[in-house]
Amino acid sequence: MPSTVIASFDYQDAQHVLDIRFHSGRVYRYENVPLAIVEALRRARSKGSYYNRQIRNKFRFMRLQ
């Protein structure tokens, strides 16, 4: 299901790095994200809600764009 908040995301398994691009154009990189979190994000009916509950403010991050 498309998200109204998250435009796309990419996970680098070897580095446990999750990049999330928001519809606002901002891109954030989250570090040390377990694969299980990313798989749950993929399956989430509401990716924005899942992001807010399980990723936002839970992992070290940096803004890329």
N, C-alpha and C positions, 0 to 999 in steps of 0.2 A: 504494500500500500504506500503510495507517495506521501511524503511528509511536507507539512506546510512550514516547517522550521529548518530541517536538514535537507540540503540539496543533494549531497553525496558524502560518502566516506570511504576511506581506503585504509586497510590494515596491513602492516608489514610484520608478518609473523615472527621472523627471526629476531627483530629488534623489539617486538611488543609495542609498536608505535601505531597509534590510531590518529589519522588526519580526518577532520570533519570540516566540510564546507557547508556553510549556512546560506540560506537564500539571500541574506543581507550582503553576501560577498565575502564575509570574513571567513578565514580558515584558521583553525586551531589544531595543534599537534599535542596529543596526550601520550604520556610516557608510561611504560610498565603496565599496560592494559592487558589483562589476561584474555586469551582467545575466547573463553566462555562468555565474557562480557560482550565481545564483538558479535559472537554468534547469537546471543540473546537480542542484541540491537537489530541484527538482520531480521529476526523473527518477530520483533515487536510490532504490534498493530499500530501503536503511536510511538514513532521513533523520538519525537520531541519529548514526550513524557518520560520515556525510558531514559533518554539522555539526562534529563533533569534529576531523576531519581538515582541513577546508577553511575553516571560518569561526571557530570558537572560538579566541580569542587571536591572530587574524590581522588583525582590523579593530578600529578604535576603536569603543567601544560605551558605552551608558549603560543603566541599569536604569530602566524606566518604571513597573513595578509589582512 
